[in-house]
Amino acid sequence: IMGKVKQWAEDVAEDYLDELIKNVKNKVLTIDEAVAQAKTKDVNWDLVGIEQEYDLHQVLEEETA
């Protein structure tokens, strides 16, 4: 059961990251706004390789360049 919970948490993080990338690409949010919004969410970022705010900023820059 623990594996299913971890997979669910990873899926949530990936889906939310995809949503942030889409919103930045569509100019709904700036990268800074997306990072600020992400900090308010209960997302297990380390499951998708994001350990610090800087990492999220970098991913958003790379994915929306």
All heavy atoms as a GROMACS GRO file, in nm:
protein
  525
    1ILE      N    1   0.083  -0.121   0.000
    1ILE     CA    2   0.000   0.000   0.000
    1ILE      C    3   0.087   0.126   0.000
    1ILE      O    4   0.051   0.226  -0.058
    1ILE     CB    5  -0.100  -0.004   0.117
    1ILE    CG1    6  -0.233   0.053   0.069
    1ILE    CG2    7  -0.052   0.072   0.238
    1ILE    CD1    8  -0.346   0.025   0.164
    2MET      N    9   0.203   0.119   0.065
    2MET     CA   10   0.290   0.236   0.071
    2MET      C   11   0.339   0.275  -0.069
    2MET      O   12   0.351   0.393  -0.100
    2MET     CB   13   0.409   0.205   0.163
    2MET     CG   14   0.473   0.323   0.224
    2MET     SD   15   0.352   0.427   0.308
    2MET     CE   16   0.461   0.556   0.357
    3GLY      N   17   0.364   0.176  -0.153
    3GLY     CA   18   0.406   0.206  -0.289
    3GLY      C   19   0.300   0.280  -0.368
    3GLY      O   20   0.331   0.369  -0.446
    4LYS      N   21   0.174   0.245  -0.344
    4LYS     CA   22   0.065   0.313  -0.413
    4LYS      C   23   0.052   0.458  -0.366
    4LYS      O   24   0.024   0.546  -0.446
    4LYS     CB   25  -0.067   0.239  -0.391
    4LYS     CG   26  -0.076   0.109  -0.466
    4LYS     CD   27  -0.211   0.045  -0.452
    4LYS     CE   28  -0.217  -0.083  -0.533
    4LYS     NZ   29  -0.351  -0.139  -0.536
    5VAL      N   30   0.073   0.480  -0.238
    5VAL     CA   31   0.065   0.616  -0.184
    5VAL      C   32   0.179   0.701  -0.241
    5VAL      O   33   0.157   0.815  -0.283
    5VAL     CB   34   0.070   0.615  -0.029
    5VAL    CG1   35   0.084   0.756   0.026
    5VAL    CG2   36  -0.053   0.548   0.027
    6LYS      N   37   0.298   0.644  -0.247
    6LYS     CA   38   0.412   0.718  -0.303
    6LYS      C   39   0.388   0.748  -0.451
    6LYS      O   40   0.416   0.859  -0.496
    6LYS     CB   41   0.540   0.638  -0.285
    6LYS     CG   42   0.663   0.712  -0.330
    6LYS     CD   43   0.791   0.635  -0.304
    6LYS     CE   44   0.910   0.713  -0.354
    6LYS     NZ   45   1.034   0.640  -0.337
    7GLN      N   46   0.335   0.653  -0.525
    7GLN     CA   47   0.307   0.675  -0.667
    7GLN      C   48   0.202   0.783  -0.684
    7GLN      O   49   0.213   0.869  -0.772
    7GLN     CB   50   0.261   0.545  -0.735
    7GLN     CG   51   0.239   0.560  -0.884
    7GLN     CD   52   0.364   0.600  -0.959
    7GLN    OE1   53   0.467   0.537  -0.946
    7GLN    NE2   54   0.357   0.707  -1.038
    8TRP      N   55   0.099   0.782  -0.599
    8TRP     CA   56  -0.005   0.885  -0.604
    8TRP      C   57   0.057   1.022  -0.578
    8TRP      O   58   0.029   1.118  -0.650
    8TRP     CB   59  -0.114   0.854  -0.501
    8TRP     CG   60  -0.210   0.967  -0.485
    8TRP    CD1   61  -0.317   0.996  -0.565
    8TRP    CD2   62  -0.206   1.069  -0.386
    8TRP    NE1   63  -0.380   1.110  -0.520
    8TRP    CE2   64  -0.313   1.157  -0.410
    8TRP    CE3   65  -0.123   1.095  -0.277
    8TRP    CZ2   66  -0.338   1.268  -0.330
    8TRP    CZ3   67  -0.148   1.205  -0.198
    8TRP    CH2   68  -0.254   1.290  -0.225
    9ALA      N   69   0.142   1.032  -0.475
    9ALA     CA   70   0.205   1.160  -0.441
    9ALA      C   71   0.294   1.208  -0.556
    9ALA      O   72   0.299   1.328  -0.587
    9ALA     CB   73   0.286   1.148  -0.312
   10GLU      N   74   0.364   1.116  -0.620
   10GLU     CA   75   0.448   1.152  -0.734
   10GLU      C   76   0.362   1.201  -0.850
   10GLU      O   77   0.395   1.301  -0.914
   10GLU     CB   78   0.531   1.031  -0.778
   10GLU     CG   79   0.631   1.064  -0.887
   10GLU     CD   80   0.719   0.945  -0.922
   10GLU    OE1   81   0.736   0.854  -0.840
   10GLU    OE2   82   0.771   0.945  -1.035
   11ASP      N   83   0.250   1.135  -0.874
   11ASP     CA   84   0.159   1.177  -0.981
   11ASP      C   85   0.104   1.316  -0.954
   11ASP      O   86   0.094   1.399  -1.045
   11ASP     CB   87   0.043   1.078  -0.996
   11ASP     CG   88   0.085   0.944  -1.054
   11ASP    OD1   89   0.198   0.934  -1.108
   11ASP    OD2   90   0.006   0.848  -1.043
   12VAL      N   91   0.068   1.343  -0.828
   12VAL     CA   92   0.017   1.475  -0.790
   12VAL      C   93   0.123   1.582  -0.819
   12VAL      O   94   0.093   1.686  -0.876
   12VAL     CB   95  -0.026   1.477  -0.642
   12VAL    CG1   96  -0.050   1.620  -0.593
   12VAL    CG2   97  -0.151   1.392  -0.622
   13ALA      N   98   0.247   1.554  -0.780
   13ALA     CA   99   0.356   1.650  -0.802
   13ALA      C  100   0.379   1.673  -0.951
   13ALA      O  101   0.395   1.788  -0.995
   13ALA     CB  102   0.484   1.602  -0.734
   14GLU      N  103   0.380   1.565  -1.029
   14GLU     CA  104   0.402   1.579  -1.174
   14GLU      C  105   0.288   1.657  -1.240
   14GLU      O  106   0.313   1.743  -1.323
   14GLU     CB  107   0.414   1.441  -1.238
   14GLU     CG  108   0.545   1.372  -1.208
   14GLU     CD  109   0.554   1.231  -1.263
   14GLU    OE1  110   0.452   1.178  -1.313
   14GLU    OE2  111   0.663   1.173  -1.256
   15ASP      N  112   0.166   1.626  -1.200
   15ASP     CA  113   0.051   1.695  -1.258
   15ASP      C  114   0.054   1.844  -1.224
   15ASP      O  115   0.025   1.929  -1.309
   15ASP     CB  116  -0.080   1.633  -1.211
   15ASP     CG  117  -0.105   1.495  -1.268
   15ASP    OD1  118  -0.035   1.456  -1.364
   15ASP    OD2  119  -0.194   1.426  -1.216
   16TYR      N  120   0.088   1.876  -1.100
   16TYR     CA  121   0.091   2.016  -1.058
   16TYR      C  122   0.205   2.090  -1.129
   16TYR      O  123   0.188   2.203  -1.173
   16TYR     CB  124   0.103   2.028  -0.907
   16TYR     CG  125   0.089   2.170  -0.860
   16TYR    CD1  126  -0.028   2.242  -0.885
   16TYR    CD2  127   0.193   2.235  -0.795
   16TYR    CE1  128  -0.041   2.375  -0.846
   16TYR    CE2  129   0.180   2.367  -0.755
   16TYR     CZ  130   0.063   2.436  -0.781
   16TYR     OH  131   0.051   2.566  -0.742
   17LEU      N  132   0.318   2.024  -1.144
   17LEU     CA  133   0.430   2.084  -1.216
   17LEU      C  134   0.390   2.111  -1.361
   17LEU      O  135   0.416   2.219  -1.414
   17LEU     CB  136   0.554   1.995  -1.211
   17LEU     CG  137   0.678   2.047  -1.280
   17LEU    CD1  138   0.721   2.183  -1.226
   17LEU    CD2  139   0.792   1.946  -1.268
   18ASP      N  140   0.323   2.015  -1.424
   18ASP     CA  141   0.275   2.034  -1.561
   18ASP      C  142   0.179   2.153  -1.570
   18ASP      O  143   0.184   2.231  -1.666
   18ASP     CB  144   0.205   1.908  -1.613
   18ASP     CG  145   0.301   1.793  -1.640
   18ASP    OD1  146   0.424   1.817  -1.648
   18ASP    OD2  147   0.253   1.679  -1.652
   19GLU      N  148   0.093   2.166  -1.469
   19GLU     CA  149  -0.001   2.279  -1.466
   19GLU      C  150   0.074   2.412  -1.455
   19GLU      O  151   0.041   2.508  -1.524
   19GLU     CB  152  -0.096   2.262  -1.348
   19GLU     CG  153  -0.198   2.372  -1.334
   19GLU     CD  154  -0.286   2.354  -1.211
   19GLU    OE1  155  -0.314   2.239  -1.172
   19GLU    OE2  156  -0.324   2.457  -1.154
   20LEU      N  157   0.176   2.416  -1.369
   20LEU     CA  158   0.254   2.539  -1.355
   20LEU      C  159   0.324   2.574  -1.486
   20LEU      O  160   0.324   2.690  -1.528
   20LEU     CB  161   0.357   2.525  -1.242
   20LEU     CG  162   0.302   2.523  -1.100
   20LEU    CD1  163   0.417   2.499  -1.002
   20LEU    CD2  164   0.228   2.650  -1.066
   21ILE      N  165   0.384   2.475  -1.550
   21ILE     CA  166   0.454   2.497  -1.677
   21ILE      C  167   0.356   2.552  -1.781
   21ILE      O  168   0.385   2.649  -1.851
   21ILE     CB  169   0.520   2.366  -1.727
   21ILE    CG1  170   0.638   2.331  -1.635
   21ILE    CG2  171   0.566   2.379  -1.872
   21ILE    CD1  172   0.692   2.191  -1.655
   22LYS      N  173   0.237   2.491  -1.789
   22LYS     CA  174   0.135   2.537  -1.884
   22LYS      C  175   0.095   2.682  -1.855
   22LYS      O  176   0.085   2.764  -1.946
   22LYS     CB  177   0.013   2.445  -1.876
   22LYS     CG  178  -0.095   2.479  -1.976
   22LYS     CD  179  -0.210   2.381  -1.966
   22LYS     CE  180  -0.328   2.460  -1.913
   22LYS     NZ  181  -0.443   2.382  -1.878
   23ASN      N  182   0.076   2.714  -1.727
   23ASN     CA  183   0.035   2.850  -1.691
   23ASN      C  184   0.144   2.954  -1.721
   23ASN      O  185   0.112   3.066  -1.761
   23ASN     CB  186  -0.006   2.857  -1.544
   23ASN     CG  187  -0.143   2.797  -1.521
   23ASN    OD1  188  -0.225   2.789  -1.612
   23ASN    ND2  189  -0.169   2.755  -1.399
   24VAL      N  190   0.268   2.915  -1.706
   24VAL     CA  191   0.377   3.008  -1.739
   24VAL      C  192   0.386   3.023  -1.892
   24VAL      O  193   0.399   3.135  -1.942
   24VAL     CB  194   0.511   2.961  -1.678
   24VAL    CG1  195   0.627   3.046  -1.730
   24VAL    CG2  196   0.506   2.968  -1.525
   25LYS      N  197   0.377   2.912  -1.964
   25LYS     CA  198   0.382   2.919  -2.110
   25LYS      C  199   0.270   3.005  -2.167
   25LYS      O  200   0.290   3.077  -2.263
   25LYS     CB  201   0.374   2.778  -2.171
   25LYS     CG  202   0.502   2.702  -2.169
   25LYS     CD  203   0.486   2.569  -2.240
   25LYS     CE  204   0.616   2.494  -2.246
   25LYS     NZ  205   0.601   2.363  -2.312
   26ASN      N  206   0.153   2.995  -2.106
   26ASN     CA  207   0.036   3.070  -2.153
   26ASN      C  208   0.028   3.210  -2.094
   26ASN      O  209  -0.073   3.280  -2.112
   26ASN     CB  210  -0.093   2.993  -2.123
   26ASN     CG  211  -0.104   2.867  -2.204
   26ASN    OD1  212  -0.048   2.855  -2.312
   26ASN    ND2  213  -0.176   2.769  -2.152
   27LYS      N  214   0.132   3.248  -2.022
   27LYS     CA  215   0.142   3.382  -1.961
   27LYS      C  216   0.030   3.412  -1.861
   27LYS      O  217  -0.008   3.526  -1.840
   27LYS     CB  218   0.152   3.489  -2.068
   27LYS     CG  219   0.272   3.470  -2.160
   27LYS     CD  220   0.301   3.591  -2.242
   27LYS     CE  221   0.414   3.576  -2.339
   27LYS     NZ  222   0.521   3.488  -2.316
   28VAL      N  223  -0.023   3.305  -1.800
   28VAL     CA  224  -0.119   3.321  -1.691
   28VAL      C  225  -0.044   3.360  -1.564
   28VAL      O  226  -0.091   3.440  -1.483
   28VAL     CB  227  -0.199   3.190  -1.670
   28VAL    CG1  228  -0.290   3.200  -1.548
   28VAL    CG2  229  -0.280   3.158  -1.795
   29LEU      N  230   0.076   3.303  -1.548
   29LEU     CA  231   0.163   3.331  -1.434
   29LEU      C  232   0.304   3.361  -1.485
   29LEU      O  233   0.346   3.306  -1.586
   29LEU     CB  234   0.172   3.209  -1.341
   29LEU     CG  235   0.048   3.160  -1.271
   29LEU    CD1  236   0.076   3.026  -1.204
   29LEU    CD2  237   0.000   3.261  -1.169
   30THR      N  238   0.376   3.444  -1.410
   30THR     CA  239   0.519   3.457  -1.434
   30THR      C  240   0.587   3.341  -1.360
   30THR      O  241   0.524   3.273  -1.278
   30THR     CB  242   0.574   3.590  -1.380
   30THR    OG1  243   0.562   3.589  -1.237
   30THR    CG2  244   0.501   3.710  -1.439
   31ILE      N  245   0.714   3.320  -1.387
   31ILE     CA  246   0.786   3.216  -1.315
   31ILE      C  247   0.787   3.245  -1.166
   31ILE      O  248   0.762   3.155  -1.084
   31ILE     CB  249   0.929   3.199  -1.371
   31ILE    CG1  250   0.922   3.139  -1.511
   31ILE    CG2  251   1.015   3.113  -1.278
   31ILE    CD1  252   1.054   3.126  -1.583
   32ASP      N  253   0.810   3.369  -1.127
   32ASP     CA  254   0.811   3.404  -0.985
   32ASP      C  255   0.675   3.380  -0.920
   32ASP      O  256   0.667   3.331  -0.807
   32ASP     CB  257   0.854   3.549  -0.964
   32ASP     CG  258   1.002   3.571  -0.992
   32ASP    OD1  259   1.081   3.473  -0.984
   32ASP    OD2  260   1.039   3.685  -1.025
   33GLU      N  261   0.568   3.412  -0.991
   33GLU     CA  262   0.433   3.387  -0.939
   33GLU      C  263   0.406   3.238  -0.925
   33GLU      O  264   0.346   3.193  -0.827
   33GLU     CB  265   0.327   3.450  -1.030
   33GLU     CG  266   0.324   3.601  -1.025
   33GLU     CD  267   0.238   3.663  -1.134
   33GLU    OE1  268   0.212   3.598  -1.237
   33GLU    OE2  269   0.198   3.779  -1.115
   34ALA      N  270   0.453   3.160  -1.022
   34ALA     CA  271   0.434   3.016  -1.017
   34ALA      C  272   0.508   2.955  -0.899
   34ALA      O  273   0.455   2.869  -0.828
   34ALA     CB  274   0.480   2.952  -1.148
   35VAL      N  275   0.631   3.001  -0.876
   35VAL     CA  276   0.708   2.951  -0.762
   35VAL      C  277   0.640   2.990  -0.631
   35VAL      O  278   0.627   2.907  -0.539
   35VAL     CB  279   0.854   3.004  -0.766
   35VAL    CG1  280   0.928   2.974  -0.637
   35VAL    CG2  281   0.928   2.944  -0.886
   36ALA      N  282   0.592   3.113  -0.622
   36ALA     CA  283   0.524   3.159  -0.500
   36ALA      C  284   0.397   3.076  -0.477
   36ALA      O  285   0.369   3.036  -0.363
   36ALA     CB  286   0.489   3.307  -0.512
   37GLN      N  287   0.323   3.048  -0.583
   37GLN     CA  288   0.202   2.968  -0.571
   37GLN      C  289   0.237   2.826  -0.527
   37GLN      O  290   0.169   2.767  -0.443
   37GLN     CB  291   0.127   2.966  -0.704
   37GLN     CG  292  -0.004   2.892  -0.700
   37GLN     CD  293  -0.076   2.892  -0.833
   37GLN    OE1  294  -0.016   2.914  -0.938
   37GLN    NE2  295  -0.204   2.869  -0.831
   38ALA      N  296   0.343   2.772  -0.583
   38ALA     CA  297   0.384   2.635  -0.551
   38ALA      C  298   0.421   2.620  -0.403
   38ALA      O  299   0.398   2.516  -0.342
   38ALA     CB  300   0.501   2.593  -0.640
   39LYS      N  301   0.478   2.725  -0.347
   39LYS     CA  302   0.517   2.719  -0.206
   39LYS      C  303   0.397   2.706  -0.113
   39LYS      O  304   0.411   2.660  -0.001
   39LYS     CB  305   0.600   2.843  -0.167
   39LYS     CG  306   0.736   2.844  -0.232
   39LYS     CD  307   0.831   2.946  -0.174
   39LYS     CE  308   0.781   3.085  -0.166
   39LYS     NZ  309   0.882   3.183  -0.125
   40THR      N  310   0.279   2.744  -0.159
   40THR     CA  311   0.159   2.737  -0.075
   40THR      C  312   0.089   2.602  -0.087
   40THR      O  313  -0.004   2.575  -0.013
   40THR     CB  314   0.058   2.848  -0.111
   40THR    OG1  315   0.004   2.822  -0.241
   40THR    CG2  316   0.123   2.985  -0.109
   41LYS      N  317   0.133   2.520  -0.181
   41LYS     CA  318   0.068   2.391  -0.205
   41LYS      C  319   0.137   2.280  -0.127
   41LYS      O  320   0.258   2.282  -0.106
   41LYS     CB  321   0.072   2.355  -0.354
   41LYS     CG  322   0.000   2.453  -0.442
   41LYS     CD  323  -0.149   2.448  -0.419
   41LYS     CE  324  -0.220   2.542  -0.515
   41LYS     NZ  325  -0.361   2.549  -0.491
   42ASP      N  326   0.059   2.181  -0.087
   42ASP     CA  327   0.111   2.065  -0.017
   42ASP      C  328   0.148   1.958  -0.120
   42ASP      O  329   0.070   1.867  -0.147
   42ASP     CB  330   0.008   2.013   0.082
   42ASP     CG  331   0.062   1.902   0.170
   42ASP    OD1  332   0.186   1.893   0.185
   42ASP    OD2  333  -0.019   1.826   0.224
   43VAL      N  334   0.265   1.978  -0.181
   43VAL     CA  335   0.312   1.888  -0.286
   43VAL      C  336   0.447   1.832  -0.244
   43VAL      O  337   0.533   1.905  -0.195
   43VAL     CB  338   0.325   1.964  -0.421
   43VAL    CG1  339   0.388   1.877  -0.528
   43VAL    CG2  340   0.190   2.014  -0.467
   44ASN      N  341   0.466   1.704  -0.263
   44ASN     CA  342   0.591   1.638  -0.227
   44ASN      C  343   0.689   1.652  -0.344
   44ASN      O  344   0.707   1.561  -0.424
   44ASN     CB  345   0.564   1.492  -0.194
   44ASN     CG  346   0.674   1.429  -0.114
   44ASN    OD1  347   0.785   1.480  -0.110
   44ASN    ND2  348   0.644   1.318  -0.052
   45TRP      N  349   0.751   1.769  -0.354
   45TRP     CA  350   0.835   1.804  -0.469
   45TRP      C  351   0.956   1.713  -0.486
   45TRP      O  352   1.001   1.690  -0.597
   45TRP     CB  353   0.882   1.949  -0.457
   45TRP     CG  354   0.771   2.046  -0.475
   45TRP    CD1  355   0.715   2.125  -0.380
   45TRP    CD2  356   0.700   2.075  -0.596
   45TRP    NE1  357   0.613   2.200  -0.434
   45TRP    CE2  358   0.602   2.171  -0.566
   45TRP    CE3  359   0.709   2.027  -0.726
   45TRP    CZ2  360   0.515   2.222  -0.661
   45TRP    CZ3  361   0.622   2.078  -0.821
   45TRP    CH2  362   0.528   2.173  -0.790
   46ASP      N  363   1.011   1.662  -0.375
   46ASP     CA  364   1.132   1.581  -0.388
   46ASP      C  365   1.107   1.453  -0.468
   46ASP      O  366   1.200   1.394  -0.522
   46ASP     CB  367   1.194   1.550  -0.252
   46ASP     CG  368   1.102   1.473  -0.159
   46ASP    OD1  369   0.981   1.498  -0.162
   46ASP    OD2  370   1.154   1.389  -0.082
   47LEU      N  371   0.982   1.411  -0.482
   47LEU     CA  372   0.951   1.292  -0.562
   47LEU      C  373   0.970   1.317  -0.711
   47LEU      O  374   0.979   1.221  -0.788
   47LEU     CB  375   0.807   1.246  -0.535
   47LEU     CG  376   0.781   1.190  -0.395
   47LEU    CD1  377   0.634   1.158  -0.379
   47LEU    CD2  378   0.866   1.067  -0.369
   48VAL      N  379   0.977   1.443  -0.751
   48VAL     CA  380   1.002   1.476  -0.893
   48VAL      C  381   1.135   1.550  -0.908
   48VAL      O  382   1.157   1.620  -1.005
   48VAL     CB  383   0.886   1.555  -0.956
   48VAL    CG1  384   0.762   1.468  -0.968
   48VAL    CG2  385   0.854   1.681  -0.879
   49GLY      N  386   1.224   1.532  -0.810
   49GLY     CA  387   1.360   1.586  -0.821
   49GLY      C  388   1.374   1.733  -0.788
   49GLY      O  389   1.477   1.793  -0.820
   50ILE      N  390   1.275   1.791  -0.724
   50ILE     CA  391   1.283   1.933  -0.687
   50ILE      C  392   1.297   1.940  -0.536
   50ILE      O  393   1.205   1.905  -0.462
   50ILE     CB  394   1.158   2.009  -0.735
   50ILE    CG1  395   1.155   2.006  -0.888
   50ILE    CG2  396   1.158   2.152  -0.681
   50ILE    CD1  397   1.029   2.064  -0.949
   51GLU      N  398   1.415   1.983  -0.491
   51GLU     CA  399   1.444   1.984  -0.348
   51GLU      C  400   1.442   2.125  -0.289
   51GLU      O  401   1.428   2.141  -0.169
   51GLU     CB  402   1.578   1.917  -0.321
   51GLU     CG  403   1.576   1.770  -0.361
   51GLU     CD  404   1.709   1.702  -0.345
   51GLU    OE1  405   1.800   1.762  -0.283
   51GLU    OE2  406   1.723   1.589  -0.393
   52GLN      N  407   1.458   2.225  -0.374
   52GLN     CA  408   1.463   2.362  -0.326
   52GLN      C  409   1.384   2.452  -0.421
   52GLN      O  410   1.358   2.416  -0.535
   52GLN     CB  411   1.607   2.413  -0.323
   52GLN     CG  412   1.700   2.334  -0.235
   52GLN     CD  413   1.843   2.386  -0.246
   52GLN    OE1  414   1.864   2.504  -0.274
   52GLN    NE2  415   1.940   2.300  -0.228
   53GLU      N  416   1.350   2.568  -0.372
   53GLU     CA  417   1.279   2.667  -0.454
   53GLU      C  418   1.358   2.697  -0.581
   53GLU      O  419   1.302   2.711  -0.689
   53GLU     CB  420   1.260   2.794  -0.371
   53GLU     CG  421   1.185   2.904  -0.440
   53GLU     CD  422   1.167   3.025  -0.351
   53GLU    OE1  423   1.148   3.011  -0.229
   53GLU    OE2  424   1.173   3.136  -0.406
   54TYR      N  425   1.490   2.705  -0.567
   54TYR     CA  426   1.579   2.730  -0.682
   54TYR      C  427   1.558   2.624  -0.791
   54TYR      O  428   1.554   2.656  -0.910
   54TYR     CB  429   1.724   2.733  -0.635
   54TYR     CG  430   1.823   2.740  -0.748
   54TYR    CD1  431   1.852   2.861  -0.810
   54TYR    CD2  432   1.888   2.625  -0.795
   54TYR    CE1  433   1.942   2.869  -0.915
   54TYR    CE2  434   1.978   2.632  -0.899
   54TYR     CZ  435   2.005   2.754  -0.959
   54TYR     OH  436   2.094   2.760  -1.063
   55ASP      N  437   1.545   2.497  -0.749
   55ASP     CA  438   1.527   2.388  -0.846
   55ASP      C  439   1.399   2.408  -0.926
   55ASP      O  440   1.397   2.388  -1.047
   55ASP     CB  441   1.522   2.252  -0.774
   55ASP     CG  442   1.650   2.218  -0.702
   55ASP    OD1  443   1.758   2.265  -0.744
   55ASP    OD2  444   1.642   2.143  -0.603
   56LEU      N  445   1.292   2.445  -0.857
   56LEU     CA  446   1.165   2.468  -0.925
   56LEU      C  447   1.178   2.584  -1.023
   56LEU      O  448   1.130   2.575  -1.137
   56LEU     CB  449   1.053   2.496  -0.823
   56LEU     CG  450   0.916   2.525  -0.883
   56LEU    CD1  451   0.868   2.412  -0.973
   56LEU    CD2  452   0.816   2.552  -0.770
   57HIS      N  453   1.244   2.689  -0.982
   57HIS     CA  454   1.265   2.805  -1.069
   57HIS      C  455   1.340   2.762  -1.195
   57HIS      O  456   1.301   2.800  -1.307
   57HIS     CB  457   1.343   2.912  -0.991
   57HIS     CG  458   1.319   3.051  -1.039
   57HIS    ND1  459   1.382   3.103  -1.149
   57HIS    CD2  460   1.237   3.148  -0.992
   57HIS    CE1  461   1.342   3.228  -1.168
   57HIS    NE2  462   1.254   3.258  -1.074
   58GLN      N  463   1.444   2.682  -1.177
   58GLN     CA  464   1.523   2.635  -1.290
   58GLN      C  465   1.440   2.550  -1.386
   58GLN      O  466   1.448   2.566  -1.509
   58GLN     CB  467   1.644   2.553  -1.242
   58GLN     CG  468   1.754   2.636  -1.179
   58GLN     CD  469   1.817   2.732  -1.278
   58GLN    OE1  470   1.794   2.851  -1.270
   58GLN    NE2  471   1.894   2.680  -1.370
   59VAL      N  472   1.362   2.458  -1.332
   59VAL     CA  473   1.278   2.372  -1.416
   59VAL      C  474   1.180   2.456  -1.496
   59VAL      O  475   1.162   2.435  -1.616
   59VAL     CB  476   1.204   2.265  -1.330
   59VAL    CG1  477   1.097   2.195  -1.411
   59VAL    CG2  478   1.302   2.164  -1.274
   60LEU      N  479   1.116   2.552  -1.430
   60LEU     CA  480   1.020   2.636  -1.501
   60LEU      C  481   1.087   2.719  -1.610
   60LEU      O  482   1.032   2.734  -1.719
   60LEU     CB  483   0.946   2.727  -1.402
   60LEU     CG  484   0.849   2.657  -1.308
   60LEU    CD1  485   0.799   2.752  -1.203
   60LEU    CD2  486   0.735   2.595  -1.385
   61GLU      N  487   1.206   2.770  -1.583
   61GLU     CA  488   1.279   2.844  -1.686
   61GLU      C  489   1.312   2.755  -1.805
   61GLU      O  490   1.293   2.796  -1.920
   61GLU     CB  491   1.408   2.905  -1.628
   61GLU     CG  492   1.386   3.028  -1.546
   61GLU     CD  493   1.517   3.091  -1.499
   61GLU    OE1  494   1.626   3.036  -1.525
   61GLU    OE2  495   1.509   3.197  -1.436
   62GLU      N  496   1.362   2.636  -1.778
   62GLU     CA  497   1.402   2.545  -1.886
   62GLU      C  498   1.282   2.498  -1.968
   62GLU      O  499   1.288   2.489  -2.090
   62GLU     CB  500   1.474   2.423  -1.828
   62GLU     CG  501   1.611   2.457  -1.772
   62GLU     CD  502   1.673   2.343  -1.693
   62GLU    OE1  503   1.618   2.230  -1.695
   62GLU    OE2  504   1.775   2.366  -1.627
   63GLU      N  505   1.172   2.468  -1.900
   63GLU     CA  506   1.054   2.414  -1.968
   63GLU      C  507   0.973   2.519  -2.043
   63GLU      O  508   0.891   2.484  -2.127
   63GLU     CB  509   0.964   2.341  -1.867
   63GLU     CG  510   1.025   2.217  -1.807
   63GLU     CD  511   1.044   2.106  -1.910
   63GLU    OE1  512   0.960   2.093  -2.001
   63GLU    OE2  513   1.143   2.032  -1.900
   64THR      N  514   0.997   2.646  -2.013
   64THR     CA  515   0.917   2.751  -2.077
   64THR      C  516   1.000   2.842  -2.165
   64THR      O  517   0.948   2.940  -2.218
   64THR     CB  518   0.841   2.835  -1.971
   64THR    OG1  519   0.936   2.897  -1.884
   64THR    CG2  520   0.746   2.750  -1.891
   65ALA      N  521   1.127   2.809  -2.182
   65ALA     CA  522   1.216   2.894  -2.262
   65ALA      C  523   1.180   2.886  -2.410
   65ALA      O  524   1.128   2.791  -2.459
   65ALA     CB  525   1.361   2.851  -2.242
   0.00000   0.00000   0.00000
